[in-house]
Amino acid sequence: MNEKILLGLGLTKVQSEIFNCLLQNGPKKASDIAKIAKRPRGVAYKGLEELIDLDLVLKKESKLGVALFTAEHPSNLEKVLERREKELNKTKKEFTASLPDLVSAYNLVSNKPGVRFYEGEEGVKKVLEDTLISNPDKKLYTFSDVASYATYLSDWNTNYYAPKRKKLGVYEKVIIPNNAPALNYMKNYKSNEVTDILFVDHKTYPFATEINIYNNKVSFVTFSSDSMVGVIIENKEIYKTLLSIFNFIWDFGKKNLAGSQPAWLKKQIKLDESV
């Protein structure tokens, strides 16, 4: 059989030589196979064991107590191809998942901002979870599109992200447009104990992107019925700039927008101040 085909199916050169040997010469002892293939006996034995595991070679004990090895039907090679395809698909998925991190590491070494791009609901979840698992300072500064969050990731946030943030003690300052869905959602938010909220007028400031600032990173998340996209940028200067902008808005808002905050939040603030 063409050795190139066998190699393409994933067999090693030794495995290919042994399988061809048995196809052309019939049942043989391991010592004879080693001589025909011009391989050390130990190498031949190892190759035979591997071919047996692949269901390409059958081992039979002779009456004299010497094992004979026989090639299985060549159609069994199709199973080898199927296994190789599954392994390649798995490797491809693992590579695709790790590529953003590899690119980020490359960019950082090259003095470029490390950028990781994610698509789909699972990708967005990965971006948001990074604010917890890659945040040793346990501080998070957020411009939050809570209305969209409540529409597309309500269960995940309520039952997973928010409790995990609370458990890890990641303290968040968050600026939120005060539309009705956001006000309703935040009123019963499960992690208010580790969350400081500032509502801004949703008509004047109708931002619709989640921005998270933390640990020399800035992440952006957009929600829609058509697509979900998340980006993580790891760069100290970008982080410092966005954090300064956030702090400016936060300090201004806390001084000048206190009267426009919802009654339940004012009550919560008074309770916090009295502790």
HUBELNOR-V172131 format. One record per residue. N is the residue number from 1. PHI is phi in whole degrees, -180 to 180 (none if undefined). BURIAL is # if it has 9 or more other ideal C-beta (glycine too) atoms within 8 Angstrom, else .. Layout:
n=[N,N]
phi=[PHI,PHI]
burial=[BURIAL,BURIAL]
This chain:
n=[1,2,3,4,5,6,7,8,9,10,11,12,13,14,15,16,17,18,19,20,21,22,23,24,25,26,27,28,29,30,31,32,33,34,35,36,37,38,39,40,41,42,43,44,45,46,47,48,49,50,51,52,53,54,55,56,57,58,59,60,61,62,63,64,65,66,67,68,69,70,71,72,73,74,75,76,77,78,79,80,81,82,83,84,85,86,87,88,89,90,91,92,93,94,95,96,97,98,99,100,101,102,103,104,105,106,107,108,109,110,111,112,113,114,115,116,117,118,119,120,121,122,123,124,125,126,127,128,129,130,131,132,133,134,135,136,137,138,139,140,141,142,143,144,145,146,147,148,149,150,151,152,153,154,155,156,157,158,159,160,161,162,163,164,165,166,167,168,169,170,171,172,173,174,175,176,177,178,179,180,181,182,183,184,185,186,187,188,189,190,191,192,193,194,195,196,197,198,199,200,201,202,203,204,205,206,207,208,209,210,211,212,213,214,215,216,217,218,219,220,221,222,223,224,225,226,227,228,229,230,231,232,233,234,235,236,237,238,239,240,241,242,243,244,245,246,247,248,249,250,251,252,253,254,255,256,257,258,259,260,261,262,263,264,265,266,267,268,269,270,271,272,273,274,275]
phi=[none,-57,-63,-61,-66,-63,-64,-66,-77,110,-72,-78,-61,-64,-60,-64,-63,-68,-63,-63,-59,-71,-64,-87,-118,79,-57,-144,-76,-60,-65,-70,-62,-62,-69,-65,-81,57,-127,-58,-57,-61,-66,-65,-59,-62,-63,-65,-62,-66,-68,-64,-63,-87,63,-107,-135,-113,-104,-129,-84,-84,-64,-85,83,-104,-73,-114,-114,-129,-72,-74,-60,-56,-63,-65,-64,-63,-66,-63,-63,-63,-64,-65,-63,-64,-64,-67,-63,-64,-63,-63,-63,-64,-65,-60,-69,-92,-57,-56,-70,-65,-65,-61,-63,-63,-64,-66,-66,-86,62,-110,-59,-75,-123,-121,-118,-134,-127,83,-62,-67,-65,-63,-61,-64,-63,-68,-69,-61,-66,-100,-82,-119,-136,-62,-75,56,-128,-138,-119,-135,-99,-114,-88,-62,-59,-72,-55,-66,-79,-105,-132,-59,-64,-63,-69,-67,-97,-126,-64,-61,-62,-68,-63,-64,-64,-79,73,-84,-86,-121,-101,-136,-106,-134,-64,-89,-73,-59,-60,-69,-63,-65,-68,-75,-61,-115,-64,-74,-118,-62,-65,-117,-135,-110,-113,-131,-91,-122,-64,-73,-79,-80,-126,-87,-71,-131,-136,-85,-121,-115,-120,-170,44,62,-130,-135,-118,-124,-135,-121,-116,-164,-72,-83,-161,-123,-134,-134,-135,-116,-112,-109,-161,-62,-69,-64,-58,-63,-66,-66,-67,-64,-62,-60,-63,-62,-65,-62,-63,-64,-66,-64,-82,-109,-115,-59,-70,-95,-75,-63,-59,-66,-76,-61,-64,-65,-63,-63,-65,-64,-70,-82,-75]
burial=[.,.,#,.,.,#,#,.,#,.,#,.,.,#,#,#,#,#,#,#,#,#,#,.,.,.,.,#,#,#,.,.,#,#,.,#,#,.,#,.,#,.,#,#,#,#,#,#,.,#,#,#,.,#,.,#,#,.,#,#,.,.,.,.,.,.,#,#,#,#,#,#,.,.,.,#,#,.,#,#,#,.,#,#,.,.,.,.,.,.,.,.,.,.,.,.,.,.,.,#,.,.,#,#,#,.,#,#,.,.,.,.,.,#,#,#,.,#,.,.,.,.,#,#,#,#,#,#,#,#,#,#,.,#,#,.,.,#,#,#,#,#,#,#,#,#,#,#,#,#,.,#,#,#,.,#,#,.,.,.,#,#,#,#,#,#,.,.,.,#,#,#,#,#,#,#,#,#,.,.,#,#,#,#,#,#,.,.,#,.,#,#,.,#,#,.,#,#,#,#,.,#,.,.,.,.,.,.,#,#,#,#,#,#,.,.,#,#,#,#,#,#,#,.,.,.,.,#,#,#,#,#,#,#,#,.,.,#,#,.,.,#,#,.,.,#,#,.,#,#,.,.,#,#,.,.,#,.,.,.,#,#,.,.,#,#,.,#,#,.,.,.,.,.,.]
